[in-house]
């Protein structure tokens, strides 16, 4: 919790939690104090902490559903143990996406092959709904698998020995997993009707599509920007740069697993080539033009506008949130009669095929600017709400920090008072003068420490007041920053009634 999970912190947390739950403590036997200490730590983490450092004991019997990030510093060789770890946060009813971060030594052949088994064979990290229960279910014992992997680590020394041993183990697992999945698939087909099969298939495809939206947009941009510089495959998101003068071939793939398998470079947003085409597209000049879009059934929300014309303007809104700058794209659109087109509907134009016609000489209607101002107002209102929430969160964190400091110093002051009373008692009961002098010296030292602690408590309270003032000043400064809105492009749209051949 907050980077400190030592025994002393745990005991303090437990004592505080016990005090706040006296009505429950009366019914708890002494034999269950270990479990209650774990519950106290989880309770403290939920209400006040931001980071929990845990051993394997946190993988069982606790509900960490309020968390959204799991970091595996080490990867156990037993896949069921990893599933238990992830399952503490990624469980039924989780409202947030759970991010799982795994540390891996890629230079170690054995570690790399273990991760390959966990990721590609057991599907522990890439499933839409979490760890793959059907795959784990066909492995008779995670402990047996753990022993097999441990034996490879102990007995194999060379790269070739490690590769051969893991290839053999992977071959055995492939046969078990295939047999188990085939059995599950037959049971599914025999016990559910065709309507259920179709619904599950549709939801699965929709989930995949939603996960790949950004990649699809990047691929579309690459096809446009590299039309004369690259050749694109029709069957998968892959392309080759056109080479000249005997230069080595450059191949790119948007799926990292396929990229590794094919020896291609993984094409992603932060790749230098992607950065280049994104920057060129963002800075390219765009004069007003007429664009004809060809209707397709996948954009059914535009069905009512088939054969119609109108205007569309995309603007970039830059606004200062507390501590950061944010950018938004505003899509304002209307038909020829000036009727608003909802932003989410208007955005579907860009999923259609289109042809750019000539330049547009006439000016955009005034209603387009009014729609843009309305969208800008919605965004700024949402930003204002998030600024307020951020401010309240910062105030709450400041208050919790102040309470922690106060609690710690007051507890130390009480301990010093107890020691001073004990020293005074010793001084009164001492018979030998030397013992009385030693006791008085101890009392003086403890009183000096108590005075210093009191001064430290006052300084801490002043520090809290100072930080609170700084936070208020920073919020006020940020709120005075004005938002800027610039037009990216304006077009006159036509939605053709039929799809293009």
C-alpha positions in Angstrom: 0.0 0.0 0.0 1.5 3.2 -1.2 4.8 1.4 -1.6 5.1 0.2 2.0 3.9 -3.3 2.9 6.1 -4.1 5.8 5.1 -5.8 9.0 4.9 -2.6 11.0 2.5 -1.0 8.5 0.4 -4.1 8.4 0.1 -4.2 12.2 -0.9 -0.5 12.4 -3.4 -1.0 9.6 -4.8 -4.0 11.3 -5.0 -2.2 14.7 -6.8 0.7 13.1 -9.2 -1.6 11.2 -9.9 -3.6 14.4 -10.8 -0.5 16.3 -13.2 0.6 13.6 -14.8 -2.9 13.6 -15.1 -3.7 17.3 -18.6 -5.0 16.9 -17.3 -7.7 14.5 -14.1 -8.5 16.5 -16.0 -9.8 19.5 -17.1 -12.8 17.5 -13.7 -13.6 16.0 -11.6 -16.3 17.5 -7.9 -15.9 18.0 -7.2 -18.5 15.4 -8.6 -16.4 12.6 -6.5 -13.2 13.2 -4.3 -13.9 10.2 -7.3 -13.9 7.9 -8.6 -10.7 9.6 -5.2 -9.0 9.1 -5.5 -9.8 5.4 -9.0 -8.4 5.4 -7.8 -5.3 7.1 -5.1 -4.7 4.5 -7.6 -5.1 1.7 -10.0 -2.7 3.5 -7.2 -0.2 3.9 -6.1 -0.6 0.2 -9.7 -0.1 -1.0 -10.5 3.0 1.0 -7.1 4.8 1.2 -4.3 3.1 -0.7 -3.3 3.4 -4.3 -0.7 0.6 -4.6 -0.6 -2.9 -3.0 2.6 -5.0 -3.1 1.6 -8.6 -2.4 2.9 -12.1 -2.2 1.2 -15.2 -3.6 -1.2 -15.0 -0.5 -3.1 -12.3 -2.3 -4.0 -14.7 -5.2 -6.6 -16.5 -3.1 -9.6 -15.6 -1.0 -9.6 -11.8 -1.6 -11.8 -9.7 -3.8 -9.8 -6.9 -5.5 -12.5 -6.1 -8.0 -12.1 -2.4 -7.2 -8.7 -2.6 -8.9 -8.0 -2.3 -12.7 -4.3 -3.0 -13.0 -2.5 -6.3 -12.3 1.4 -6.4 -12.5 3.0 -9.8 -12.5 6.5 -9.1 -11.4 7.2 -12.8 -11.8 5.3 -15.4 -13.9 4.7 -18.7 -12.0 5.1 -21.8 -14.1 1.6 -23.0 -13.0 -0.9 -21.3 -15.3 -3.7 -21.8 -12.8 -1.8 -19.6 -10.3 -1.6 -16.8 -12.8 -5.4 -17.2 -13.5 -6.0 -16.9 -9.8 -4.0 -13.7 -9.7 -5.8 -12.1 -12.6 -9.1 -13.4 -11.3 -8.8 -11.3 -8.1 -9.5 -8.2 -10.3 -10.9 -9.5 -13.5 -14.1 -11.2 -12.2 -17.8 -11.2 -13.0 -19.3 -7.7 -12.5 -16.0 -5.8 -13.1 -16.9 -2.4 -14.6 -13.5 -1.4 -15.8 -11.1 -2.9 -18.3 -8.4 -4.8 -16.5 -4.8 -4.2 -17.6 -2.4 -7.1 -17.0 1.3 -6.2 -17.1 3.8 -9.1 -17.2 7.6 -8.6 -16.7 9.6 -10.9 -18.9 13.3 -11.5 -19.7 13.2 -12.0 -23.4 16.9 -12.8 -23.6 16.3 -15.9 -21.5 15.1 -18.7 -23.8 13.4 -20.7 -21.1 11.5 -17.6 -19.7 10.4 -16.7 -23.3 9.1 -20.2 -24.0 7.2 -20.2 -20.7 5.5 -17.0 -21.6 4.7 -18.4 -25.1 2.9 -21.4 -23.5 0.9 -19.2 -21.2 0.0 -16.7 -23.8 -0.5 -18.6 -27.0 -1.5 -22.1 -25.7 -3.4 -21.2 -22.6 -4.7 -17.8 -23.9 -4.3 -16.3 -20.4 -3.7 -12.7 -21.5 -5.6 -12.1 -24.7 -9.0 -13.5 -24.1 -11.9 -11.0 -24.3 -13.4 -12.4 -21.1 -10.2 -13.3 -19.2 -8.3 -16.5 -18.7 -9.4 -19.4 -20.9 -11.2 -21.8 -18.6 -11.8 -24.4 -21.3 -8.1 -24.6 -22.1 -7.0 -24.8 -18.4 -9.7 -27.4 -17.8 -8.1 -29.9 -20.1 -4.7 -29.8 -18.3 -5.0 -32.4 -15.7 -2.8 -30.6 -13.1 -1.2 -27.3 -13.1 1.2 -28.7 -10.4 2.3 -31.4 -12.8 3.0 -28.8 -15.5 4.9 -26.7 -13.0 7.1 -29.7 -12.2 7.8 -30.4 -15.9 8.9 -26.8 -16.4 11.0 -26.8 -13.3 12.8 -29.9 -14.5 13.6 -28.2 -17.8 15.1 -25.2 -15.9 17.2 -27.6 -13.7 18.3 -30.1 -16.4 18.7 -28.1 -19.6 21.8 -25.9 -20.0 22.1 -25.1 -23.7 19.8 -23.2 -26.0 19.2 -26.3 -28.1 18.3 -28.5 -25.0 15.8 -25.9 -23.8 14.2 -25.6 -27.2 13.9 -29.4 -27.6 12.4 -29.9 -24.1 9.8 -27.1 -24.6 9.0 -28.3 -28.1 8.2 -31.8 -26.6 6.1 -30.3 -23.8 4.3 -28.0 -26.2 3.4 -30.9 -28.5 1.9 -32.9 -25.6 -0.1 -29.8 -24.5 -1.3 -29.2 -28.1 -2.8 -32.7 -28.3 -4.5 -32.4 -24.8 -5.9 -28.9 -25.6 -7.2 -29.9 -29.0 -8.9 -33.0 -27.6 -10.5 -31.0 -24.8 -11.7 -28.2 -26.9 -13.2 -30.6 -29.5 -15.1 -32.3 -26.6 -16.4 -29.0 -25.4 -17.4 -27.9 -28.9 -19.3 -31.1 -29.5 -21.2 -30.7 -26.1 -22.0 -27.1 -27.1 -23.3 -28.0 -30.5 -25.4 -30.8 -29.1 -27.0 -28.8 -26.3 -27.7 -25.4 -27.8 -29.9 -24.5 -30.8 -28.8 -22.6 -33.9 -30.1 -19.3 -32.6 -27.8 -19.3 -29.6 -24.9 -20.3 -31.9 -25.6 -17.3 -34.2 -25.9 -14.9 -31.3 -22.6 -16.0 -29.8 -20.9 -15.7 -33.2 -22.2 -12.2 -33.7 -21.1 -11.0 -30.3 -17.7 -12.5 -30.8 -17.2 -10.8 -34.1 -18.5 -7.5 -32.6 -16.0 -7.7 -29.8 -13.1 -8.4 -32.2 -14.2 -5.4 -34.4 -14.4 -3.0 -31.4 -10.9 -4.1 -30.3 -9.4 -3.4 -33.7 -11.0 0.0 -34.4 -7.8 2.0 -34.0 -5.8 -0.5 -36.0 -8.3 -0.3 -38.9 -8.2 3.5 -38.9 -4.3 3.3 -39.0 -4.5 0.8 -41.9 -6.9 3.0 -43.8 -4.6 6.0 -43.3 -1.6 4.0 -44.5 -3.4 2.9 -47.6 -4.2 6.5 -48.4 -0.8 8.0 -47.5 1.3 5.2 -49.0 -0.7 4.6 -52.2 2.3 5.0 -54.4 4.9 3.7 -52.0 3.6 0.4 -50.8 1.7 -2.8 -51.9 -1.1 -3.9 -49.5 -2.3 -7.6 -49.1 -5.9 -8.2 -49.7 -6.3 -11.0 -47.1 -4.7 -9.6 -44.0 -3.5 -6.2 -42.6 -0.1 -6.4 -44.1 1.9 -4.3 -46.6 5.3 -4.1 -48.3 7.2 -1.0 -49.1 8.2 -0.6 -52.7 12.0 -1.0 -52.9 14.4 0.6 -55.4 18.0 0.0 -56.2 18.4 -3.3 -54.5 17.3 -2.0 -51.1 16.2 -4.6 -48.6 12.4 -5.4 -48.5 10.4 -3.8 -45.7 7.3 -5.7 -44.6 4.8 -4.5 -42.0 1.9 -6.2 -40.2 -0.7 -4.7 -37.8 -1.1 -7.9 -35.8 2.0 -8.3 -33.5 1.7 -12.1 -33.3 1.5 -12.5 -37.0 4.3 -10.0 -37.4 6.6 -12.1 -35.2 5.6 -15.3 -37.0 6.2 -13.8 -40.5 9.3 -11.8 -39.6 7.5 -8.5 -40.3 7.8 -5.2 -38.4 4.9 -4.6 -36.1 3.1 -1.5 -37.5 1.6 0.5 -34.6 0.8 4.1 -33.9 4.2 4.9 -32.3 6.1 3.3 -35.2 8.4 5.9 -37.0 6.6 5.3 -40.3 3.2 5.6 -38.7 4.3 8.7 -36.9 5.4 10.2 -40.3 2.1 9.6 -42.1 0.0 10.8 -39.1 2.0 14.0 -38.9 1.8 14.6 -42.7 -1.9 14.0 -42.6 -2.4 16.3 -39.6 -0.5 19.2 -41.2 -1.8 18.8 -44.8 -3.9 21.6 -46.2 -7.5 20.8 -46.8 -9.6 23.2 -48.9 -13.4 22.9 -49.0 -14.5 20.2 -51.5 -17.4 18.2 -52.6 -17.3 14.5 -51.6 -19.6 11.8 -52.9 -20.1 8.9 -50.4 -21.4 5.6 -51.6 -24.0 4.1 -49.2 -23.3 0.7 -47.6 -25.5 -1.3 -45.3 -23.0 -1.4 -42.5 -23.7 2.4 -42.0 -27.4 1.9 -41.7 -27.8 5.0 -39.5 -27.3 7.0 -42.7 -30.1 5.2 -44.5 -32.5 8.2 -44.2 -29.9 10.4 -46.0 -29.6 8.3 -49.1 -29.8 10.6 -52.1 -29.5 13.7 -49.9 -26.8 16.4 -49.7 -25.5 18.6 -46.9 -22.5 20.1 -45.2 -19.9 18.6 -42.8 -17.2 20.3 -40.8 -14.5 18.7 -38.6 -12.8 20.9 -36.0 -10.1 20.3 -33.4 -10.9 21.6 -29.9 -7.9 22.1 -27.6 -8.7 22.7 -24.0 -6.7 22.8 -20.7 -7.8 20.2 -18.2 -6.3 20.4 -14.7 -2.7 19.4 -15.1 -2.9 18.4 -18.8 -4.0 19.5 -22.3 -6.8 17.6 -24.1 -7.8 17.5 -27.7 -11.2 16.6 -29.2 -12.5 16.2 -32.8 -15.9 17.8 -33.3 -18.0 16.6 -36.2 -20.7 19.1 -37.1 -23.0 18.2 -39.9 -26.4 19.2 -41.4 -28.4 18.4 -44.5 -29.3 20.8 -47.3 -32.3 22.0 -45.3 -30.1 22.9 -42.4 -31.4 20.1 -40.2 -28.8 18.8 -37.7 -27.1 15.4 -38.3 -26.1 13.7 -35.0 -22.3 13.7 -34.6 -22.1 9.9 -34.2 -24.2 9.5 -37.3 -22.1 12.0 -39.3 -18.9 10.2 -38.3 -20.2 7.1 -40.1 -19.6 9.0 -43.4 -15.9 8.2 -43.0 -16.5 4.5 -42.9 -17.9 4.7 -46.5 -16.1 4.7 -49.8 -16.0 8.1 -51.4 -14.8 10.2 -54.3 -13.6 13.8 -54.0 -15.1 16.2 -56.6 -14.2 19.7 -57.3 -13.7 22.6 -54.9 -16.7 24.3 -53.3 -16.9 28.0 -53.9 -20.0 28.8 -51.7 -19.6 29.4 -48.0 -20.8 26.9 -45.4 -24.2 27.8 -43.9 -24.3 29.6 -40.5 -26.1 26.7 -38.9 -22.9 24.6 -39.2 -21.1 27.1 -36.9 -24.0 26.9 -34.5 -23.8 23.1 -34.4 -20.1 23.3 -33.7 -20.6 25.8 -30.8 -23.1 23.4 -29.3 -20.7 20.5 -29.5 -18.0 22.6 -28.1 -20.2 23.5 -25.2 -20.9 19.9 -24.5 -17.2 19.0 -24.5 -16.2 21.9 -22.2 -19.1 21.1 -19.8 -17.8 17.5 -19.6 -14.3 18.8 -19.1 -15.5 21.1 -16.3 -17.1 18.2 -14.5 -13.9 16.2 -14.7 -12.0 19.1 -13.4 -14.3 19.3 -10.4 -13.9 15.6 -9.8 -10.1 15.9 -10.1 -10.1 18.8 -7.7 -12.2 16.8 -5.2 -9.9 13.8 -5.5 -6.8 15.9 -4.9 -8.5 17.4 -1.8 -9.4 14.0 -0.5 -5.8 12.7 -1.1 -4.5 15.8 0.7 -6.9 15.2 3.6 -5.9 11.5 3.8 -2.3 12.4 3.8 -2.8 15.0 6.6 -4.7 12.3 8.6 -1.9 9.8 8.2 0.7 12.4 9.3 -1.4 13.4 12.3 -2.2 9.9 13.3 1.5 8.8 13.1 2.8 11.8 15.1 0.0 11.7 17.7 0.7 8.0 18.2 4.4 8.7 18.7 3.6 11.5 21.1 1.4 9.1 23.1 4.3 6.5 23.2 6.7 9.2 24.4 4.2 10.2 27.2 4.0 6.6 28.2 7.8 6.3 28.3 8.1 9.6 30.3 5.6 8.4 32.9 7.5 5.1 33.2 10.8 7.0 33.6 9.4 9.2 36.3 8.1 6.2 38.2 11.5 4.6 37.9 13.1 7.8 39.3 10.8 7.9 42.3 11.3 4.3 43.2 15.1 4.3 42.7 17.1 3.9 45.8 20.6 4.7 44.4 21.3 8.3 43.5 23.0 7.2 40.3 19.8 5.5 39.1 17.8 8.6 39.9 20.2 10.7 37.8 20.0 8.3 34.9 16.2 8.3 35.1 16.2 12.1 35.1 18.5 12.2 32.1 16.2 9.8 30.3 13.2 12.0 31.2 15.0 15.1 29.8 15.9 13.3 26.6 12.3 12.0 26.1 10.8 15.4 26.8 13.1 17.0 24.2 12.0 14.4 21.7 8.3 15.1 22.7 8.8 18.8 22.1 10.4 18.1 18.7 7.5 15.9 17.8 5.0 18.5 18.8 6.8 21.1 16.7 6.9 18.6 13.8 3.1 18.1 14.1 2.6 21.9 13.9 4.9 22.1 10.9 3.0 19.3 9.2 -0.3 21.1 9.7 1.3 24.2 8.2 2.6 22.1 5.3 -0.9 20.8 4.6 -2.3 24.4 4.6 0.5 25.4 2.2 -0.2 22.5 -0.2 -3.9 23.2 -0.1 -3.3 26.8 -1.1 -1.0 25.8 -3.9 -3.7 23.3 -5.2 -6.3 26.0 -5.2 -4.1 28.5 -7.0 -3.2 25.8 -9.6 -6.9 25.0 -10.2 -7.7 28.7 -10.6 -4.9 29.2 -13.0 -5.9 26.2 -15.2 -9.6 27.3 -15.2 -8.6 30.7 -16.6 -7.0 29.1 -19.7 -9.2 29.6 -22.8 -10.1 26.7 -25.1 -9.1 27.0 -28.8 -11.1 25.6 -31.7 -9.7 25.3 -35.2 -11.3 24.0 -38.4 -9.6 20.9 -39.9 -11.7 20.7 -43.0 -15.1 21.5 -44.5 -16.9 19.5 -47.2 -20.1 19.4 -49.1 -21.3 15.8 -48.9 -23.5 13.8 -51.2 -24.7 10.4 -50.2 -25.2 8.3 -53.3 -28.3 6.1 -53.2 -26.4 3.0 -54.4 -23.0 1.5 -53.5 -20.1 2.0 -55.9 -19.2 -0.9 -58.1 
